[in-house]
Amino acid sequence: MLKTLDKISSTVKDFGDHRQFEDWLMEVGRSSRTDTKELCTDINYVSGCTSNVWITGNNNDNKWKFNYYSSTLFTNGIVSILCETCNDMTTTEINDITFSEFDIIASQITLNKKKGLQAMINHIKNIVNT
């Protein structure tokens, strides 16, 4: 997890203004977008996001892998970073994640998007604890 967030942190710190962050996050969302609309079921839906987001996870040998879909590129960028960070983590490691670990992203997004990020974190924790 730290490796992924450290890499993102280094990238974001190099931006000269907020517009560069937005462009970068949209590109992350665009490049990670897959046609995974089959994930769009009620059980995978993340409540609390202003954009539509679906996340599912699979545990294999005590390591989690997450798939996701969002209807907007910006939000897809956020969920992509979150899932990439959580991939290959154990249930215990995921349960230890806090919102503050994503401050580098949260400091650049609106209050509604921050609430959505927290909802995504909560959803992933619900997946691993079910």
C-alpha atoms as an extended CHARMM CRD file, in Angstrom:
* protein
*
       130  EXT
         1         1  MET       CA              0.0000000000        0.0000000000        0.0000000000  PROA      1               0.0000000000
         2         2  LEU       CA              2.6500000000        2.5110000000        0.9660000000  PROA      2               0.0000000000
         3         3  LYS       CA              4.4600000000        2.0030000000       -2.3380000000  PROA      3               0.0000000000
         4         4  THR       CA              1.3390000000        2.8920000000       -4.3250000000  PROA      4               0.0000000000
         5         5  LEU       CA              0.5120000000        5.9260000000       -2.1960000000  PROA      5               0.0000000000
         6         6  ASP       CA              4.1470000000        7.0930000000       -2.1670000000  PROA      6               0.0000000000
         7         7  LYS       CA              4.2240000000        6.9440000000       -5.9680000000  PROA      7               0.0000000000
         8         8  ILE       CA              0.9680000000        8.8930000000       -6.2150000000  PROA      8               0.0000000000
         9         9  SER       CA              2.1650000000       11.4000000000       -3.6380000000  PROA      9               0.0000000000
        10        10  SER       CA              5.3470000000       12.0470000000       -5.6280000000  PROA      10              0.0000000000
        11        11  THR       CA              3.3340000000       12.5530000000       -8.8030000000  PROA      11              0.0000000000
        12        12  VAL       CA              0.7980000000       14.9260000000       -7.2470000000  PROA      12              0.0000000000
        13        13  LYS       CA              3.4500000000       17.0220000000       -5.4550000000  PROA      13              0.0000000000
        14        14  ASP       CA              5.0220000000       17.8400000000       -8.8300000000  PROA      14              0.0000000000
        15        15  PHE       CA              1.8710000000       19.5340000000      -10.1160000000  PROA      15              0.0000000000
        16        16  GLY       CA              1.9980000000       23.3030000000      -10.3840000000  PROA      16              0.0000000000
        17        17  ASP       CA             -1.7290000000       23.8610000000      -10.0250000000  PROA      17              0.0000000000
        18        18  HSD       CA             -5.0650000000       22.1920000000       -9.3440000000  PROA      18              0.0000000000
        19        19  ARG       CA             -5.8690000000       21.8840000000      -13.0550000000  PROA      19              0.0000000000
        20        20  GLN       CA             -2.8830000000       19.5750000000      -13.5520000000  PROA      20              0.0000000000
        21        21  PHE       CA             -4.2200000000       17.3510000000      -10.7550000000  PROA      21              0.0000000000
        22        22  GLU       CA             -7.6670000000       17.2090000000      -12.3520000000  PROA      22              0.0000000000
        23        23  ASP       CA             -6.1990000000       16.3990000000      -15.7700000000  PROA      23              0.0000000000
        24        24  TRP       CA             -4.0140000000       13.6660000000      -14.2530000000  PROA      24              0.0000000000
        25        25  LEU       CA             -6.9200000000       12.1150000000      -12.3070000000  PROA      25              0.0000000000
        26        26  MET       CA             -9.0890000000       12.1320000000      -15.4360000000  PROA      26              0.0000000000
        27        27  GLU       CA             -6.2760000000       10.3790000000      -17.3260000000  PROA      27              0.0000000000
        28        28  VAL       CA             -5.9940000000        7.7820000000      -14.5350000000  PROA      28              0.0000000000
        29        29  GLY       CA             -9.7480000000        7.2730000000      -14.8290000000  PROA      29              0.0000000000
        30        30  ARG       CA             -9.5650000000        7.0070000000      -18.6170000000  PROA      30              0.0000000000
        31        31  SER       CA             -6.6080000000        4.6010000000      -18.6920000000  PROA      31              0.0000000000
        32        32  SER       CA             -8.0260000000        2.3130000000      -16.0000000000  PROA      32              0.0000000000
        33        33  ARG       CA            -11.5430000000        2.2170000000      -17.3830000000  PROA      33              0.0000000000
        34        34  THR       CA            -12.7630000000       -1.1600000000      -18.4580000000  PROA      34              0.0000000000
        35        35  ASP       CA            -16.1690000000       -2.2190000000      -19.6360000000  PROA      35              0.0000000000
        36        36  THR       CA            -17.1440000000       -3.9810000000      -16.4440000000  PROA      36              0.0000000000
        37        37  LYS       CA            -20.7730000000       -2.9820000000      -16.3180000000  PROA      37              0.0000000000
        38        38  GLU       CA            -21.5690000000       -6.5200000000      -15.1420000000  PROA      38              0.0000000000
        39        39  LEU       CA            -20.3670000000       -5.2510000000      -11.7410000000  PROA      39              0.0000000000
        40        40  CYS       CA            -23.3180000000       -2.8670000000      -11.6800000000  PROA      40              0.0000000000
        41        41  THR       CA            -25.5070000000       -4.7510000000       -9.2450000000  PROA      41              0.0000000000
        42        42  ASP       CA            -27.1580000000       -3.5330000000       -6.0660000000  PROA      42              0.0000000000
        43        43  ILE       CA            -24.7600000000       -5.4440000000       -3.8140000000  PROA      43              0.0000000000
        44        44  ASN       CA            -21.6940000000       -3.8230000000       -5.4660000000  PROA      44              0.0000000000
        45        45  TYR       CA            -23.1330000000       -0.2940000000       -5.4950000000  PROA      45              0.0000000000
        46        46  VAL       CA            -21.3240000000        2.2170000000       -3.2740000000  PROA      46              0.0000000000
        47        47  SER       CA            -23.9070000000        4.2550000000       -1.3830000000  PROA      47              0.0000000000
        48        48  GLY       CA            -22.8430000000        7.7730000000       -0.4590000000  PROA      48              0.0000000000
        49        49  CYS       CA            -21.1430000000        8.7780000000       -3.7240000000  PROA      49              0.0000000000
        50        50  THR       CA            -22.5700000000       11.5310000000       -5.8950000000  PROA      50              0.0000000000
        51        51  SER       CA            -21.3650000000        9.5890000000       -8.9470000000  PROA      51              0.0000000000
        52        52  ASN       CA            -22.3300000000        6.0080000000       -9.6130000000  PROA      52              0.0000000000
        53        53  VAL       CA            -19.6340000000        3.6270000000       -8.3300000000  PROA      53              0.0000000000
        54        54  TRP       CA            -19.5700000000       -0.1460000000       -8.0320000000  PROA      54              0.0000000000
        55        55  ILE       CA            -16.8200000000       -2.1530000000       -6.3250000000  PROA      55              0.0000000000
        56        56  THR       CA            -16.4270000000       -5.8920000000       -5.8780000000  PROA      56              0.0000000000
        57        57  GLY       CA            -13.6230000000       -7.9310000000       -4.3600000000  PROA      57              0.0000000000
        58        58  ASN       CA            -12.2430000000      -11.4460000000       -4.4010000000  PROA      58              0.0000000000
        59        59  ASN       CA            -10.0280000000      -13.0560000000       -1.7880000000  PROA      59              0.0000000000
        60        60  ASN       CA             -7.4050000000      -15.5070000000       -3.0050000000  PROA      60              0.0000000000
        61        61  ASP       CA             -4.8370000000      -16.8820000000       -0.5310000000  PROA      61              0.0000000000
        62        62  ASN       CA             -5.6870000000      -14.1010000000        1.9330000000  PROA      62              0.0000000000
        63        63  LYS       CA             -4.9190000000      -11.3930000000       -0.6520000000  PROA      63              0.0000000000
        64        64  TRP       CA             -7.7000000000       -9.2260000000       -2.0000000000  PROA      64              0.0000000000
        65        65  LYS       CA             -8.2490000000       -8.0640000000       -5.5950000000  PROA      65              0.0000000000
        66        66  PHE       CA            -10.8410000000       -5.4160000000       -6.3550000000  PROA      66              0.0000000000
        67        67  ASN       CA            -12.7200000000       -4.5940000000       -9.5390000000  PROA      67              0.0000000000
        68        68  TYR       CA            -14.6730000000       -1.4090000000      -10.0120000000  PROA      68              0.0000000000
        69        69  TYR       CA            -16.7210000000        0.6580000000      -12.3790000000  PROA      69              0.0000000000
        70        70  SER       CA            -17.7200000000        4.2970000000      -12.2950000000  PROA      70              0.0000000000
        71        71  SER       CA            -19.7980000000        6.2660000000      -14.7210000000  PROA      71              0.0000000000
        72        72  THR       CA            -17.4540000000        9.3150000000      -14.6580000000  PROA      72              0.0000000000
        73        73  LEU       CA            -13.7480000000        9.5470000000      -15.4820000000  PROA      73              0.0000000000
        74        74  PHE       CA            -12.8690000000       11.7220000000      -12.4740000000  PROA      74              0.0000000000
        75        75  THR       CA            -14.5030000000        9.3450000000      -10.0160000000  PROA      75              0.0000000000
        76        76  ASN       CA            -13.1110000000        6.3640000000      -11.9050000000  PROA      76              0.0000000000
        77        77  GLY       CA             -9.6640000000        7.8550000000      -11.2570000000  PROA      77              0.0000000000
        78        78  ILE       CA            -10.3490000000        8.0480000000       -7.5180000000  PROA      78              0.0000000000
        79        79  VAL       CA            -11.7360000000        4.5160000000       -7.2600000000  PROA      79              0.0000000000
        80        80  SER       CA             -8.8660000000        3.2270000000       -9.4070000000  PROA      80              0.0000000000
        81        81  ILE       CA             -6.2930000000        4.6610000000       -6.9850000000  PROA      81              0.0000000000
        82        82  LEU       CA             -8.1720000000        3.2660000000       -3.9920000000  PROA      82              0.0000000000
        83        83  CYS       CA             -8.5030000000       -0.2260000000       -5.4760000000  PROA      83              0.0000000000
        84        84  GLU       CA             -4.9140000000       -0.2790000000       -6.7360000000  PROA      84              0.0000000000
        85        85  THR       CA             -3.8140000000        0.6400000000       -3.2250000000  PROA      85              0.0000000000
        86        86  CYS       CA             -5.9050000000       -2.1280000000       -1.6420000000  PROA      86              0.0000000000
        87        87  ASN       CA             -5.0880000000       -4.8590000000       -4.1560000000  PROA      87              0.0000000000
        88        88  ASP       CA             -2.9090000000       -7.6360000000       -2.7240000000  PROA      88              0.0000000000
        89        89  MET       CA             -3.6150000000       -6.5610000000        0.8480000000  PROA      89              0.0000000000
        90        90  THR       CA             -4.9080000000       -8.8380000000        3.5870000000  PROA      90              0.0000000000
        91        91  THR       CA             -8.1830000000       -8.2960000000        5.3950000000  PROA      91              0.0000000000
        92        92  THR       CA             -6.2950000000       -6.9650000000        8.4250000000  PROA      92              0.0000000000
        93        93  GLU       CA             -4.3250000000       -4.4950000000        6.3150000000  PROA      93              0.0000000000
        94        94  ILE       CA             -7.4900000000       -3.2370000000        4.6390000000  PROA      94              0.0000000000
        95        95  ASN       CA             -9.2320000000       -2.8400000000        7.9940000000  PROA      95              0.0000000000
        96        96  ASP       CA             -6.2980000000       -0.6710000000        9.1190000000  PROA      96              0.0000000000
        97        97  ILE       CA             -6.7410000000        1.7920000000        6.2340000000  PROA      97              0.0000000000
        98        98  THR       CA             -7.8930000000        5.2570000000        7.2170000000  PROA      98              0.0000000000
        99        99  PHE       CA             -9.1370000000        8.1840000000        5.1810000000  PROA      99              0.0000000000
       100       100  SER       CA             -6.1030000000       10.2400000000        6.2200000000  PROA      100             0.0000000000
       101       101  GLU       CA             -3.8290000000        7.9340000000        4.2110000000  PROA      101             0.0000000000
       102       102  PHE       CA             -5.4490000000        9.4080000000        1.1080000000  PROA      102             0.0000000000
       103       103  ASP       CA             -4.8740000000       13.0500000000        2.1400000000  PROA      103             0.0000000000
       104       104  ILE       CA             -2.8000000000       13.6740000000       -0.9870000000  PROA      104             0.0000000000
       105       105  ILE       CA             -5.9370000000       13.0020000000       -3.0350000000  PROA      105             0.0000000000
       106       106  ALA       CA             -8.4840000000       14.3560000000       -0.5530000000  PROA      106             0.0000000000
       107       107  SER       CA             -6.7340000000       17.7210000000       -0.3400000000  PROA      107             0.0000000000
       108       108  GLN       CA             -7.4290000000       18.2250000000       -4.0530000000  PROA      108             0.0000000000
       109       109  ILE       CA            -11.1080000000       17.2210000000       -4.2450000000  PROA      109             0.0000000000
       110       110  THR       CA            -14.4210000000       18.7330000000       -3.1810000000  PROA      110             0.0000000000
       111       111  LEU       CA            -16.2530000000       17.8920000000        0.0260000000  PROA      111             0.0000000000
       112       112  ASN       CA            -18.7540000000       15.7240000000       -1.8920000000  PROA      112             0.0000000000
       113       113  LYS       CA            -15.9140000000       13.7530000000       -3.5090000000  PROA      113             0.0000000000
       114       114  LYS       CA            -14.2690000000       13.3640000000       -0.0700000000  PROA      114             0.0000000000
       115       115  LYS       CA            -17.5070000000       11.8870000000        1.2360000000  PROA      115             0.0000000000
       116       116  GLY       CA            -17.5520000000        9.5830000000       -1.7780000000  PROA      116             0.0000000000
       117       117  LEU       CA            -13.9660000000        8.4760000000       -1.1140000000  PROA      117             0.0000000000
       118       118  GLN       CA            -14.9040000000        7.6540000000        2.4730000000  PROA      118             0.0000000000
       119       119  ALA       CA            -17.9420000000        5.7250000000        1.2100000000  PROA      119             0.0000000000
       120       120  MET       CA            -15.6630000000        3.7380000000       -1.1330000000  PROA      120             0.0000000000
       121       121  ILE       CA            -13.2810000000        2.9330000000        1.7280000000  PROA      121             0.0000000000
       122       122  ASN       CA            -16.2310000000        1.8280000000        3.8610000000  PROA      122             0.0000000000
       123       123  HSD       CA            -17.5870000000       -0.3080000000        1.0220000000  PROA      123             0.0000000000
       124       124  ILE       CA            -14.2390000000       -2.0950000000        0.5850000000  PROA      124             0.0000000000
       125       125  LYS       CA            -14.0840000000       -2.7290000000        4.3320000000  PROA      125             0.0000000000
       126       126  ASN       CA            -17.6070000000       -4.1520000000        4.1840000000  PROA      126             0.0000000000
       127       127  ILE       CA            -16.5510000000       -6.4760000000        1.3670000000  PROA      127             0.0000000000
       128       128  VAL       CA            -13.5760000000       -7.8750000000        3.2700000000  PROA      128             0.0000000000
       129       129  ASN       CA            -15.5520000000       -8.2960000000        6.4850000000  PROA      129             0.0000000000
       130       130  THR       CA            -18.5420000000      -10.1060000000        4.9880000000  PROA      130             0.0000000000
